Amino acid sequence: MADNRLPEAGDRIAKLLARAGIASRREVERMIADGRVAVNGKVLDTPAVKLDNLKGVTVDGKAVEAAEAPRLFAFHKPSGLLTAERDPQGRPTIYAALRNALPRGAGRVMPIGRLDFTTEGLLLLTNDGELKRAMELPSTGVPRTYRARAFGDITQAQLDDLIEGIEIDGVRYGRIEADLERGSGKNRWIEMTLTEGKNREVRRVLEHLGLQVNRLLRTAYGPFELADLPRGQAVEIRQVDVERYRKTLVRGQA
């Protein structure tokens, strides 16, 4: 009689599929709940399955290829692009621009975090779902740096108070380092570094302080910087740097 028991050693299947770039771990768990994932023909009904590799694993009936080495791309997202694969409203997405920006053979990539439709700057993309998850989790404390041009009256002392965090409409925002750049007038540049990356965090905090944000640019995410990367262009980050950084992030992560 054939032994249809599933293996009990290795890594959880959601982690392996995320590592292979199928989707984020949470998305894989939803796919399993929907009956879309099978091992050796057996449809899974739980994500608590451990495997040594992806041999025999199928998603929507298609065999899953072994995970590639983690790759990371830096993309200078222009304003006016949605960070999504498609938009019901028909707005242009980053993937339309990436067709020409990414090198051939880049394969399927996922954005690490998001940038709003009108926000510009550094958007990291990866084929590694585990790297994506680790860089997005607030618990890992990966810093994101932005430059915001805002209209209104503000002082450095007011910005210094953000180091303790701030609560707005019942939402608590953690530590923010903010510096008012030199200049005069009411249209000023402010540099802000935060680690949570909550939805529209920079805009909401500055608007709460009475400012009107008219341009927002992300300049860094973790150790990776926008630098002089031209708008609409992408560049691959050296794999040795990606692997070194990935290990520091995923070590100890469940």
C-alpha positions as a printed Julia matrix, in Angstrom:
254×3 Matrix{Float64}:
  0.0    0.0     0.0
  1.32   3.43   -0.94
  2.33   5.74    1.85
  0.35   8.97    1.29
  1.57  10.66    4.45
  3.16  14.06    3.97
  6.69  14.76    5.24
  7.03  16.18    8.74
 10.51  17.68    8.43
 11.9   20.74    6.65
 10.36  24.18    6.22
  6.69  25.09    6.08
  5.36  24.97    2.55
  4.18  28.58    2.67
  7.74  29.66    3.43
  9.16  27.58    0.56
  6.59  28.87   -1.94
  7.2   32.44   -0.82
 10.93  31.85   -1.21
 10.24  30.62   -4.76
  8.45  33.86   -5.59
  4.95  32.37   -5.92
  3.45  34.92   -3.51
  3.93  36.28   -0.02
  3.63  33.77    2.81
  0.23  35.13    3.82
 -1.01  34.97    0.23
  0.22  31.37   -0.08
 -1.74  30.45    3.03
 -4.88  31.88    1.4
 -4.13  29.87   -1.76
 -3.91  26.72    0.36
 -7.23  27.53    2.02
 -8.73  27.85   -1.46
 -7.46  24.38   -2.41
 -5.01  25.62   -5.05
 -1.88  23.91   -3.71
 -1.11  20.18   -3.87
  1.78  17.86   -3.02
  2.14  14.74   -5.16
 -1.48  15.17   -6.22
 -2.84  15.58   -2.68
 -4.63  18.91   -2.27
 -3.57  20.62    0.93
 -6.07  21.88    3.47
 -3.53  23.29    5.93
 -0.37  25.41    5.65
  1.21  23.45    8.54
  2.97  21.11    6.09
  6.76  20.86    6.12
  8.92  19.94    3.12
 12.61  19.74    2.34
 12.04  21.01   -1.22
  9.31  21.79   -3.74
  9.5   18.53   -5.68
  5.96  17.34   -6.45
  4.35  20.64   -5.43
  1.81  22.18   -7.78
 -0.1   25.46   -7.71
 -3.27  25.57   -9.81
 -2.14  22.29  -11.32
  1.23  23.62  -12.48
  4.52  22.31  -11.13
  6.52  24.78   -9.05
 10.1   25.29  -10.1
 12.92  25.33   -7.58
 13.61  28.71   -6.01
 16.08  30.9    -7.81
 18.77  32.8    -6.0
 17.3   35.92   -4.38
 17.4   38.91   -6.69
 16.75  42.52   -5.84
 16.12  45.46   -8.17
 15.98  49.17   -7.43
 13.39  51.05   -9.49
 12.94  54.82   -9.62
  9.16  54.99   -9.64
  7.73  58.09  -11.29
  4.62  59.8   -10.02
  1.43  58.61  -11.71
  1.99  54.84  -11.45
  0.08  52.45   -9.23
  2.04  49.88   -7.22
 -0.12  46.96   -8.32
 -0.34  44.44  -11.15
 -3.61  45.84  -12.44
 -6.13  48.54  -11.62
 -9.93  48.27  -12.08
 -9.95  52.0   -12.82
 -7.49  51.54  -15.67
 -4.71  53.64  -14.17
 -1.15  52.8   -15.32
  0.83  50.48  -13.05
  4.51  49.98  -12.3
  4.5   46.75  -14.31
  3.87  48.6   -17.55
  7.01  50.65  -16.92
  8.99  47.66  -15.65
  8.62  45.81  -18.95
 11.16  48.22  -20.41
 13.09  49.03  -17.23
 14.02  45.55  -15.98
 16.74  43.51  -17.7
 15.78  40.45  -19.74
 15.4   37.36  -17.65
 14.43  39.26  -14.52
 11.42  36.98  -14.13
  8.49  37.62  -11.82
  9.19  40.27   -9.2
  7.18  41.66   -6.3
  7.38  45.14   -4.81
  8.74  45.47   -1.29
  6.28  47.82    0.32
  4.33  50.27   -1.79
  4.47  53.83   -2.98
  1.28  55.81   -3.45
  0.11  56.74   -6.95
  1.64  60.23   -6.7
  4.7   59.27   -4.62
  8.03  58.97   -6.43
 11.37  57.43   -5.69
 12.94  54.16   -4.65
 10.84  51.04   -5.03
 12.61  47.74   -4.37
 11.48  44.63   -6.24
 12.39  41.02   -5.57
 11.69  37.45   -6.66
 12.0   36.29   -3.05
  8.81  36.33   -0.99
 10.69  35.78    2.25
 12.95  38.75    1.61
  9.9   40.86    0.81
  8.19  39.82    4.04
 11.25  40.4     6.2
 11.83  43.9     4.8
  8.18  44.89    5.24
  7.62  43.66    8.8
  7.61  46.51   11.37
  9.34  44.15   13.81
 12.5   44.06   11.7
 12.79  47.85   11.93
 14.02  48.45    8.38
 14.33  52.25    7.97
 12.66  54.06    5.07
 13.76  57.6     4.23
 11.65  60.18    2.4
 11.98  63.78    1.27
  8.73  65.7     1.37
  8.14  69.15   -0.05
  5.42  70.7     2.05
  3.67  74.07    2.17
  2.94  75.72    5.49
  4.51  76.81    8.75
  6.64  74.33   10.67
  9.61  74.45   13.03
 12.37  71.96   13.74
 11.16  71.8    17.33
  7.76  70.53   16.14
  9.46  67.91   13.99
 11.7   66.86   16.87
  8.61  65.85   18.84
  7.95  63.09   16.28
 10.86  61.12   17.72
  8.43  59.95   20.41
  5.83  58.94   17.83
  2.38  60.41   17.37
 -1.26  59.31   17.45
 -3.61  60.55   14.72
 -7.32  59.64   14.63
 -6.7   56.61   16.81
 -3.73  55.35   14.79
 -0.39  55.23   16.56
  2.69  56.04   14.47
  6.06  55.07   15.91
  9.37  56.89   16.09
 10.04  59.29   13.19
 13.26  61.21   12.67
 12.48  64.43   10.82
 14.76  67.26    9.73
 13.75  70.56    8.18
 16.13  71.35    5.36
 17.64  74.81    5.13
 15.73  77.38    3.19
 13.17  80.13    3.46
  9.55  80.62    2.59
  6.61  78.34    3.27
  7.43  75.66    0.7
 10.09  73.62    2.49
 11.77  70.23    2.12
 11.62  67.85    5.08
 13.59  64.6     5.36
 11.86  61.87    7.36
 13.07  58.4     8.39
 10.63  55.85    9.8
 10.5   52.1    10.3
  6.82  51.12   10.26
  5.74  52.19    6.79
  2.04  52.43    7.58
 -0.32  53.45    4.79
  0.26  57.1     3.77
  2.22  57.63    6.99
  4.37  60.57    5.86
  1.47  62.46    4.32
 -0.84  61.9     7.29
  1.73  63.0     9.84
  2.65  66.18    7.96
 -0.97  67.02    7.22
 -1.72  66.57   10.93
  0.97  69.21   11.57
 -0.87  71.61    9.26
  1.27  71.12    6.15
  0.22  70.46    2.59
  2.48  67.89    0.91
  2.96  68.71   -2.77
  5.78  66.28   -3.56
  6.97  63.09   -1.88
 10.07  61.11   -2.78
 11.47  57.96   -1.14
 15.25  58.12   -1.18
 16.27  54.99    0.74
 14.95  51.66    2.0
 17.26  49.89    4.41
 20.84  50.22    3.13
 19.7   50.68   -0.46
 19.54  54.24   -1.83
 17.95  55.92   -4.82
 21.12  57.97   -5.45
 21.23  59.17   -9.07
 19.11  56.4   -10.6
 17.13  58.08  -13.43
 13.37  58.28  -13.15
 11.68  55.26  -14.73
 14.86  53.19  -14.74
 15.8   50.05  -12.78
 19.09  48.51  -11.76
 19.9   45.13  -10.2
 21.62  45.16   -6.84
 24.64  42.86   -6.63
 23.59  39.38   -5.58
 26.36  39.1    -3.02
 24.99  42.23   -1.32
 21.44  40.88   -1.46
 22.41  37.55    0.06
 24.42  39.17    2.82
 21.58  41.51    3.71
 18.92  38.8     3.41
 20.71  36.63    5.95
 20.76  39.44    8.5
 17.01  39.89    8.09
 15.65  36.35    7.99
 17.87  35.01   10.76
 15.53  34.19   13.6
 12.37  35.01   11.63
  9.6   32.39   11.82
